[in-house]
Amino acid sequence: MAEDKKEIVDNTEEEVTLHHVDQILGIVLVGGTDSSSMPFAPSNNVDVFISQVIRNSTADQSGRLRMGDRIIKINGEGLSNRSCSLAKAALAAQGGNNNIVKLTVYHHCQLTGIVAVELLRHPGEERLGFTIKGGVGSPHPGNPDNSDDVGIFVCNIREQSAASRCPELRIGQRLVEVNDLTVIGASHYDTLTLLRETRNPVRLLLCDGYAKIKVIN
């Protein structure tokens, strides 16, 4: 059941009730004491955040949750100084609780520079033509301004490629989603595999990354 589609106001707290019936709940979590909360908070932050609201899921249809929201409570149970794994387990356990999940969330401001792009390979082109750097567990951070940032960043764009034909795609941007799958909190290997296995067209969601953004003409 969809809730009132009133506008979400930045920097406000809200209790959201989800009626979870025959659908996936539809939120992906990051942060906590066991994973990075970047880009939603500094690397030493241990709060739990929503990294993706899956399209057409219960959470999406509620209209009250969005990427970057901080989860304060799940059915009244606080998440202060708790692991992301515990938060995920708490959500998974709600199937037997009358299929109702009550989330107390804080609506932070959205990531800046959000842009959705579509890349299309020409016949004979096997690769998209851009290189990524960073990711969870990578020995090579993608953000030259912050070595603690485990995000995935665009670090090179090859000329005369699908990537170079997209003016909105720039070196320095943070990669958020690939074909509606979040890569926030993902490893370099998993993200690279996802990109290589995609077919035309390839949809990317990106946001501002590090300061030095180079435009490829």
C-alpha positions as CSV (number, residue, x, y, z in Angstrom):
1,M,0.0,0.0,0.0
2,A,1.4,3.3,-1.0
3,E,1.6,6.2,1.5
4,D,0.9,9.8,0.9
5,K,3.3,11.1,-1.8
6,K,4.1,14.3,0.0
7,E,7.6,15.7,-0.6
8,I,10.4,14.4,1.5
9,V,12.1,17.2,3.4
10,D,15.8,17.2,3.9
11,N,17.2,17.0,7.4
12,T,14.1,15.7,9.0
13,E,13.2,12.5,11.0
14,E,10.3,10.4,10.0
15,E,8.7,7.1,11.0
16,V,7.8,5.0,7.9
17,T,5.5,2.1,8.0
18,L,5.9,-0.5,5.3
19,H,3.2,-3.1,4.7
20,H,5.4,-6.0,3.4
21,V,3.0,-8.3,1.5
22,D,4.2,-10.7,-1.3
23,Q,7.0,-8.3,-2.3
24,I,10.6,-7.8,-1.4
25,L,11.1,-5.0,1.1
26,G,13.5,-3.4,-1.4
27,I,16.2,-1.5,0.5
28,V,20.0,-2.1,0.4
29,L,22.0,-1.1,3.5
30,V,25.6,0.0,4.1
31,G,27.5,1.3,7.1
32,G,27.3,0.2,10.7
33,T,30.3,-1.0,12.6
34,D,31.2,-3.6,10.0
35,S,31.2,-1.7,6.7
36,S,31.9,1.8,5.3
37,S,29.1,4.4,5.3
38,M,30.7,6.5,2.6
39,P,29.6,8.5,0.6
40,F,26.8,9.3,3.0
41,A,29.0,10.0,6.0
42,P,32.7,10.1,6.9
43,S,34.7,6.8,7.0
44,N,34.6,6.7,10.8
45,N,30.8,7.0,11.0
46,V,29.1,3.8,12.2
47,D,25.5,4.7,11.4
48,V,23.4,2.5,8.9
49,F,22.3,4.1,5.7
50,I,20.1,3.1,2.7
51,S,22.3,2.8,-0.4
52,Q,19.5,1.9,-2.7
53,V,15.7,1.7,-2.9
54,I,14.9,-1.0,-5.4
55,R,12.5,0.0,-8.1
56,N,8.9,-1.2,-7.7
57,S,9.6,-2.7,-4.3
58,T,7.5,-2.1,-1.1
59,A,10.0,0.6,0.0
60,D,9.9,2.3,-3.4
61,Q,6.1,2.3,-3.5
62,S,5.8,3.9,-0.1
63,G,7.4,7.0,-1.5
64,R,9.0,7.8,1.9
65,L,12.5,6.3,1.6
66,R,15.4,7.3,-0.6
67,M,19.1,6.6,-1.0
68,G,21.1,8.2,1.8
69,D,18.5,8.0,4.5
70,R,19.9,7.0,7.8
71,I,18.1,4.2,9.7
72,I,17.7,5.1,13.3
73,K,15.3,2.3,14.4
74,I,13.8,-0.9,13.1
75,N,10.4,-1.6,14.8
76,G,11.5,0.5,17.7
77,E,14.9,-1.1,18.1
78,G,17.8,1.4,17.9
79,L,20.7,0.8,15.6
80,S,23.2,3.0,17.4
81,N,26.7,1.4,17.3
82,R,25.3,-1.8,15.6
83,S,26.6,-3.7,12.6
84,C,25.1,-3.5,9.1
85,S,24.8,-7.3,9.2
86,L,22.6,-7.0,12.3
87,A,20.4,-4.4,10.7
88,K,20.0,-6.6,7.6
89,A,19.1,-9.6,9.8
90,A,16.5,-7.5,11.7
91,L,14.8,-6.5,8.4
92,A,14.9,-10.1,7.1
93,A,13.2,-11.3,10.3
94,Q,10.2,-9.0,9.9
95,G,8.4,-11.4,7.6
96,G,6.8,-13.1,10.6
97,N,5.9,-9.8,12.3
98,N,2.5,-9.4,10.7
99,N,4.4,-8.3,7.6
100,I,4.7,-4.7,9.0
101,V,8.0,-3.0,9.3
102,K,8.3,0.4,11.0
103,L,11.5,2.3,10.2
104,T,12.6,5.5,11.9
105,V,14.8,7.3,9.4
106,Y,16.6,10.6,9.1
107,H,16.4,12.2,5.6
108,H,19.8,13.6,4.9
109,C,20.5,15.8,1.9
110,Q,20.9,13.9,-1.3
111,L,24.3,13.3,-2.9
112,T,25.3,16.1,-5.2
113,G,25.7,15.9,-8.9
114,I,23.5,12.8,-9.4
115,V,23.2,12.0,-13.1
116,A,21.9,9.0,-15.0
117,V,23.6,8.1,-18.2
118,E,23.2,5.4,-20.9
119,L,26.2,4.0,-22.8
120,L,25.7,2.2,-26.1
121,R,28.5,0.2,-27.7
122,H,28.8,0.4,-31.5
123,P,29.1,-2.9,-33.4
124,G,32.5,-4.4,-32.9
125,E,33.0,-2.6,-29.6
126,E,33.5,-5.1,-26.8
127,R,34.2,-2.7,-23.9
128,L,32.6,0.5,-22.7
129,G,35.8,2.5,-22.8
130,F,36.2,3.7,-19.2
131,T,38.3,2.5,-16.3
132,I,37.4,2.4,-12.7
133,K,39.5,2.5,-9.5
134,G,38.7,1.8,-5.9
135,G,36.2,-0.4,-4.1
136,V,36.0,-2.3,-0.8
137,G,39.3,-4.2,-0.1
138,S,41.1,-2.6,-3.0
139,P,44.8,-1.7,-2.3
140,H,44.4,1.3,-4.8
141,P,41.9,3.9,-3.5
142,G,39.9,5.5,-6.2
143,N,39.7,8.9,-4.5
144,P,43.0,10.7,-4.5
145,D,41.7,13.2,-1.9
146,N,40.7,10.5,0.6
147,S,42.5,7.2,1.0
148,D,39.8,6.0,3.4
149,D,37.1,6.3,0.7
150,V,36.2,2.8,-0.6
151,G,34.0,4.1,-3.4
152,I,34.3,3.2,-7.1
153,F,35.5,6.1,-9.3
154,V,35.9,6.8,-13.0
155,C,39.6,7.2,-13.5
156,N,40.0,7.1,-17.3
157,I,38.0,7.5,-20.4
158,R,39.3,6.1,-23.7
159,E,38.8,8.2,-26.8
160,Q,36.4,7.0,-29.5
161,S,34.5,4.7,-27.2
162,A,31.0,4.4,-25.8
163,A,32.1,6.2,-22.7
164,S,33.7,9.1,-24.7
165,R,30.4,9.6,-26.6
166,C,28.6,10.4,-23.4
167,P,29.4,14.0,-22.4
168,E,27.9,13.6,-18.9
169,L,30.5,10.9,-18.0
170,R,33.6,12.4,-16.5
171,I,36.8,11.4,-14.8
172,G,36.4,11.8,-11.0
173,Q,32.8,10.8,-10.8
174,R,31.6,8.3,-8.2
175,L,29.8,5.3,-9.6
176,V,26.6,4.6,-7.7
177,E,24.6,2.0,-9.8
178,V,25.1,-0.2,-12.8
179,N,21.9,-1.2,-14.5
180,D,19.9,-0.5,-11.3
181,L,22.3,-2.5,-9.1
182,T,24.1,-0.5,-6.4
183,V,27.9,-0.6,-6.3
184,I,28.1,1.4,-3.1
185,G,30.0,-0.8,-0.7
186,A,31.0,-3.2,-3.6
187,S,34.5,-4.5,-4.3
188,H,36.5,-3.5,-7.4
189,Y,36.4,-7.0,-8.7
190,D,32.6,-7.4,-8.4
191,T,32.0,-4.0,-10.0
192,L,34.4,-4.7,-12.9
193,T,32.7,-8.1,-13.5
194,L,29.3,-6.4,-13.5
195,L,30.4,-3.8,-16.0
196,R,32.0,-6.4,-18.3
197,E,28.9,-8.7,-18.3
198,T,26.4,-5.9,-19.2
199,R,24.7,-5.8,-22.5
200,N,23.5,-2.8,-24.5
201,P,22.4,-0.3,-23.4
202,V,24.3,0.1,-20.1
203,R,22.7,2.4,-17.5
204,L,24.9,4.2,-15.0
205,L,24.0,6.3,-12.0
206,L,26.8,8.6,-10.9
207,C,27.4,11.5,-8.6
208,D,30.1,14.0,-7.7
209,G,33.3,12.4,-6.7
210,Y,36.7,14.0,-6.1
211,A,37.4,17.6,-6.9
212,K,39.5,17.2,-10.1
213,I,36.9,16.3,-12.8
214,K,38.3,16.2,-16.3
215,V,35.9,16.6,-19.3
216,I,36.6,14.5,-22.3
217,N,35.6,16.1,-25.6
